[in-house]
Amino acid sequence: MNTKVTVSILRYRPEQDEHPVWQDYAVPFSDDLSVLGALNHIKDELDGTLSFRWSCRQAICGSCGMMVDGKPALACKTFLRDYPQGVKIEALAHFPIERDLVVVMDSFIEKLESVKPYLIPKEAKSLQEGEYLQTPAEMDVYSQFAGCINCMLCYAACPQVGLNPDFIGPGAIALLQRYNLDSRDGGSDERMALINSQVGVFNCTAVGYCSEVCPKMVDPANAVNINKMASARDFFFRFLPSPDQKGGCK
């Protein structure tokens, strides 16, 4: 068995590289060494100039998303034992590279903010009236979509985000669905304008790779499909008589 494995990293240091360039490092191999562990070994022992994001090492924070042999993955959850012949590491696809494996997240944050990711109460309550309560069963309705850790793997997996960077994308739509399903929320009509827009759900071509790469099994592709149906209903219902009219649709 090899005692070392080659880790090839696409480097980009804007002060010296006109374009990203590959650089190889020989890393001591062990069965339990993660890709993140290999990157930290390179950073600590071989090349202190390497830049990458990481934090929890437990697939919770979502910081260490990157391309591992061409596939979006969390570096902390991916192990060198699955790449005994060597592995190639790149920054997440479909994002501008800021430096080495660090990408610019501004557009992603703006997309999350655009879905109004907060409770919009159906009826305003004063402080004296207490909290907005819900049952465990009501929480179960949206809990799957609340598991997103903002790792952005689904955006790197989405071919439509690559073709149209303005598409709000799978992660933001999953977050939108989380709030639309919340029994305390009444903001689905406000969010529908974004769903129906040119940057909305119909940019999706139902590839489904976003859900395959999600490390928390949030299933953003399902959130997109649900909102495609909601958008279609919203379109057709506008031609029906209102509930206040004779023969109107409720």
C-alpha positions in Angstrom: 0.0 0.0 0.0 1.2 3.5 -0.8 2.6 5.3 2.3 1.8 8.6 0.6 -0.9 9.8 -1.8 -0.8 12.7 -4.2 -3.3 15.5 -3.5 -3.6 17.8 -6.5 -5.0 21.2 -5.7 -6.1 23.9 -8.1 -4.4 27.0 -6.7 -5.3 30.6 -7.4 -3.3 33.4 -5.7 -4.5 36.6 -7.4 -1.3 38.5 -6.6 0.8 36.0 -8.6 -1.5 33.7 -10.7 -3.0 35.0 -13.9 -5.1 31.8 -14.0 -5.6 28.9 -11.6 -2.8 26.3 -11.7 -2.5 22.8 -10.4 -0.1 22.0 -7.6 0.7 18.5 -6.3 1.4 17.6 -2.7 2.5 14.2 -1.3 0.5 13.5 1.9 1.0 10.6 4.3 -1.8 8.1 3.8 -4.0 6.5 6.5 -7.4 4.9 6.3 -9.0 7.5 8.6 -7.5 10.6 7.0 -10.2 12.9 5.6 -9.6 15.3 2.7 -9.9 18.1 5.3 -7.2 16.3 7.3 -5.0 16.2 4.2 -5.5 19.9 3.6 -4.6 20.7 7.2 -1.5 18.6 6.9 -0.5 20.5 3.7 -1.2 23.8 5.5 0.7 22.9 8.7 3.6 20.9 7.3 4.1 21.6 3.6 2.7 24.9 2.4 1.3 27.5 4.7 0.1 29.7 1.8 -2.8 27.3 1.0 -6.2 28.8 1.7 -9.5 27.0 2.4 -12.5 27.3 4.7 -13.3 24.8 7.5 -14.6 24.8 11.1 -16.4 21.9 12.8 -15.0 18.7 11.1 -18.4 17.1 11.8 -20.5 17.9 8.6 -22.4 20.5 10.6 -21.1 23.9 9.7 -21.0 23.5 5.9 -17.8 25.5 5.6 -15.5 22.9 3.8 -17.6 22.4 0.6 -15.3 21.9 -2.4 -15.0 19.8 -5.6 -13.4 16.4 -4.9 -12.4 14.6 -8.1 -15.0 16.7 -9.9 -17.9 16.1 -7.5 -19.2 18.5 -4.8 -18.4 17.2 -1.3 -17.6 18.2 2.2 -13.9 17.8 2.8 -14.5 16.7 6.4 -16.9 13.9 5.3 -14.7 12.6 2.4 -11.8 10.2 3.0 -8.5 9.6 1.1 -9.1 5.8 1.4 -11.6 6.3 -1.4 -8.9 7.8 -3.6 -5.8 5.5 -3.2 -4.4 6.6 -6.6 -4.6 10.3 -5.7 -7.3 13.0 -5.6 -7.9 16.3 -7.3 -9.3 19.2 -5.2 -10.9 22.4 -6.6 -13.0 25.3 -5.4 -16.8 24.8 -5.7 -18.0 25.0 -9.2 -20.2 27.9 -10.4 -18.7 30.4 -7.9 -16.0 32.9 -8.5 -12.7 31.9 -6.8 -11.5 34.4 -4.2 -8.3 32.5 -3.4 -7.3 28.8 -3.8 -10.3 26.8 -2.4 -12.2 29.8 -1.1 -15.1 31.1 -3.2 -17.0 34.4 -3.2 -20.3 33.8 -1.4 -22.0 37.2 -2.0 -24.5 36.0 -4.6 -25.4 33.0 -2.5 -26.1 35.1 0.6 -28.2 37.6 -1.5 -30.3 34.7 -2.9 -30.9 33.4 0.6 -32.0 36.9 1.7 -34.3 37.2 -1.3 -36.7 34.4 -0.1 -37.5 36.3 3.1 -36.1 33.6 5.4 -38.0 34.6 8.5 -41.5 34.2 9.9 -44.1 36.6 8.5 -46.9 36.1 11.0 -50.4 35.5 9.6 -51.8 37.8 12.3 -49.7 40.3 14.3 -49.6 39.7 18.1 -48.6 42.0 20.9 -45.9 40.9 23.3 -48.6 40.5 26.0 -50.3 37.9 23.8 -47.3 35.6 24.0 -45.3 33.5 21.5 -46.3 32.1 18.2 -46.6 28.4 19.2 -46.8 25.2 17.2 -47.0 21.5 17.9 -44.3 18.9 17.3 -46.4 17.5 14.5 -46.6 21.0 12.8 -42.8 21.3 13.1 -42.3 17.9 11.5 -44.0 19.2 8.4 -41.1 21.5 7.5 -38.2 20.0 9.5 -36.7 18.2 6.5 -36.1 21.6 4.8 -34.8 23.1 7.9 -31.7 20.9 7.9 -29.7 22.9 5.3 -26.2 23.9 6.5 -25.6 26.3 3.6 -22.6 24.3 2.3 -23.5 25.3 -1.3 -22.9 21.8 -2.7 -26.3 21.9 -4.4 -25.3 25.1 -6.3 -22.1 23.5 -7.5 -24.1 20.4 -8.6 -26.8 22.4 -10.4 -26.2 22.8 -14.2 -28.7 25.6 -14.4 -26.9 27.7 -11.8 -23.8 27.3 -14.0 -25.7 28.5 -17.1 -27.7 31.2 -15.4 -26.0 32.6 -12.3 -29.1 34.7 -11.5 -31.2 31.6 -10.9 -32.0 31.6 -7.1 -31.1 28.0 -7.0 -31.9 24.8 -5.0 -30.7 25.9 -1.5 -32.6 29.1 -1.4 -35.8 27.4 -2.7 -35.5 24.7 0.0 -35.2 27.5 2.6 -38.3 29.2 1.1 -40.2 26.0 1.3 -39.2 25.6 5.0 -40.9 28.9 5.8 -43.9 28.3 3.5 -44.7 25.1 5.4 -44.3 26.6 8.8 -47.8 26.8 10.5 -46.8 30.2 12.1 -46.0 31.8 8.7 -48.3 33.6 6.4 -45.7 34.9 3.8 -46.2 32.4 1.0 -48.0 34.9 -1.2 -45.2 37.4 -0.8 -42.6 34.8 -1.8 -44.7 33.6 -4.8 -43.6 36.6 -6.8 -39.9 35.4 -6.6 -41.0 31.8 -7.4 -42.8 33.0 -10.5 -40.1 35.4 -11.7 -37.5 34.9 -14.4 -35.0 33.8 -11.7 -37.5 31.4 -10.1 -38.3 27.7 -10.2 -38.8 27.2 -13.9 -35.1 27.6 -14.5 -34.8 24.1 -13.0 -34.6 21.3 -15.5 -35.2 18.5 -12.9 -31.7 17.0 -13.1 -31.9 16.2 -9.3 -28.2 16.1 -8.7 -28.6 18.8 -6.1 -30.4 16.3 -3.8 -27.8 13.6 -4.5 -24.9 15.7 -3.2 -26.8 17.2 -0.2 -24.9 15.9 2.9 -28.0 16.5 5.1 -30.6 14.9 2.8 -32.6 18.1 2.6 -33.9 17.2 -0.9 -33.9 20.6 -2.5 -35.1 19.1 -5.8 -38.3 18.2 -4.1 -38.7 21.7 -2.8 -38.3 23.0 -6.4 -40.9 20.6 -7.7 -43.4 21.5 -5.0 -43.0 25.2 -5.9 -43.3 24.5 -9.6 -46.8 23.1 -8.9 -47.6 26.0 -6.6 -46.5 28.4 -9.3 -48.7 26.6 -11.9 -51.7 26.8 -9.6 -51.1 30.5 -8.9 -51.0 31.1 -12.6 -54.2 29.3 -13.5 -56.2 30.4 -10.4 -55.8 34.0 -11.4 -58.2 33.4 -14.3 -60.9 32.0 -12.0 -63.6 34.1 -10.4 -62.7 35.2 -6.9 -64.4 33.5 -3.9 -66.4 36.7 -3.4 -68.0 36.4 -6.8 -71.0 34.2 -7.7 -69.6 30.7 -8.7 -66.1 31.8 -7.5 -63.4 29.3 -6.6 -62.3 28.9 -2.9 
